[in-house]
Amino acid sequence: MKTTKRILLIDDDEDDCFFFSTALEEFDSPVEFFFDRDSEVAIEKLRKDKDAVPDILFLDWNMPRMTGRQCLLAIRRILRYADLPIVIYTTSQTQADQDEAKRLGASYFLTKPATIGQLRKKLKDILSMDWKVSQT
């Protein structure tokens, strides 16, 4: 029996949210997709809504107001999200950003692919991972 995966994306770019949503549309397994374009609003929702915990969270690294770094730290401070898989979803390709993300508690680092097909493949790979084991 297939279980529905709850996926949350925090990304300020409306086009990237649409791109992500489109990539999920053709998945074989059921997904429930949510996104928030304002990181501060997203953090507040995560603090308050104890019933809507995602199975995996994708987080843009470069956002205005509250950056991905700040957002990652804030999420990790919420006890029920201590073990939540958090994937940094960014245009950055630098090793320094990857190292910093891992140090701050990210589970995985994904540079935004150029096409929906590439994103769909990466998302299928990421969603099939065993998140009980630390990813590299």
Stockholm file with secondary structure:
# STOCKHOLM 1.0

chainA/1-136         MKTTKRILLIDDDEDDCFFFSTALEEFDSPVEFFFDRDSEVAIEKLRKDKDAVPDILFLDWNMPRMTGRQCLLAIRRILRYADLPIVIYTTSQTQADQDEAKRLGASYFLTKPATIGQLRKKLKDILSMDWKVSQT
#=GR chainA/1-136 SS CCCCEEEEEECSCHHHHHHHHHHHTTCSSCEEEEEESCHHHHHHHHHHCSSCCCSEEEECSSCSSSCHHHHHHHHHTSGGGTTCCEEEEESCCCHHHHHHHHHHTCSEEEECCSSHHHHHHHHHHHHTSCTTSCCC
#=GC SS_cons         CCCCEEEEEECSCHHHHHHHHHHHTTCSSCEEEEEESCHHHHHHHHHHCSSCCCSEEEECSSCSSSCHHHHHHHHHTSGGGTTCCEEEEESCCCHHHHHHHHHHTCSEEEECCSSHHHHHHHHHHHHTSCTTSCCC
//
